Amino acid sequence: MSISVEAKDLKWLRQRARRRGGNLSAVFAEATRLLRQREARERLLERFGEDATVSADEAEAIRAEWRG
């Protein structure tokens, strides 16, 4: 696999990896998890609205989706 990242972004990603005691793969995994969570929240708001209440089963299904 190969990705392209601007030099300034790569520098920042490497710094973040060092601060977190990990590596670039861990930083990309974290970013992927956060993006998945964001998309799941967006779908939740589209489906239920901002003032929604969900059942315990629905909440667990949402958590499972966030976890990937």
C-alpha positions as CSV (number, residue, x, y, z in Angstrom):
1,M,0.0,0.0,0.0
2,S,1.1,3.5,-0.7
3,I,-0.2,6.9,0.2
4,S,0.8,10.5,-0.6
5,V,1.1,13.0,2.2
6,E,2.4,16.6,2.0
7,A,5.8,17.0,3.6
8,K,4.5,19.4,6.4
9,D,1.7,16.9,7.2
10,L,4.1,14.0,7.3
11,K,6.4,15.9,9.7
12,W,3.4,16.5,12.0
13,L,2.3,12.9,11.8
14,R,5.8,11.7,12.7
15,Q,5.9,14.1,15.6
16,R,2.5,12.9,16.8
17,A,3.7,9.3,16.6
18,R,6.8,10.1,18.7
19,R,4.7,11.9,21.3
20,R,2.3,9.0,21.5
21,G,5.1,6.4,21.7
22,G,3.9,4.7,18.6
23,N,4.6,4.7,14.9
24,L,3.0,6.1,11.8
25,S,0.8,3.1,11.4
26,A,-0.7,3.7,14.8
27,V,-1.4,7.4,13.9
28,F,-3.2,6.3,10.7
29,A,-5.2,3.7,12.6
30,E,-6.2,6.4,15.1
31,A,-7.2,8.8,12.4
32,T,-9.2,6.1,10.6
33,R,-11.0,5.2,13.9
34,L,-11.9,8.9,14.5
35,L,-13.1,9.3,10.9
36,R,-15.3,6.2,11.2
37,Q,-16.8,7.7,14.5
38,R,-17.4,11.0,12.8
39,E,-19.3,9.4,9.9
40,A,-21.3,7.2,12.3
41,R,-22.3,10.3,14.3
42,E,-23.3,12.1,11.1
43,R,-25.4,9.1,10.0
44,L,-27.0,9.0,13.5
45,L,-28.0,12.6,13.3
46,E,-29.4,12.2,9.8
47,R,-31.4,9.2,11.0
48,F,-32.7,10.4,14.4
49,G,-32.2,14.1,14.5
50,E,-30.2,16.2,17.0
51,D,-32.6,15.7,19.9
52,A,-33.0,11.9,19.4
53,T,-33.3,9.3,22.1
54,V,-32.2,5.8,21.3
55,S,-32.8,2.4,22.9
56,A,-30.1,0.5,24.7
57,D,-29.9,-1.9,21.7
58,E,-29.6,1.0,19.3
59,A,-26.9,2.6,21.4
60,E,-24.9,-0.6,21.5
61,A,-25.2,-1.0,17.7
62,I,-23.9,2.5,17.3
63,R,-21.0,1.8,19.6
64,A,-20.2,-1.4,17.7
65,E,-20.1,0.6,14.4
66,W,-17.8,3.2,16.0
67,R,-15.4,0.5,17.1
68,G,-15.4,-0.8,13.5
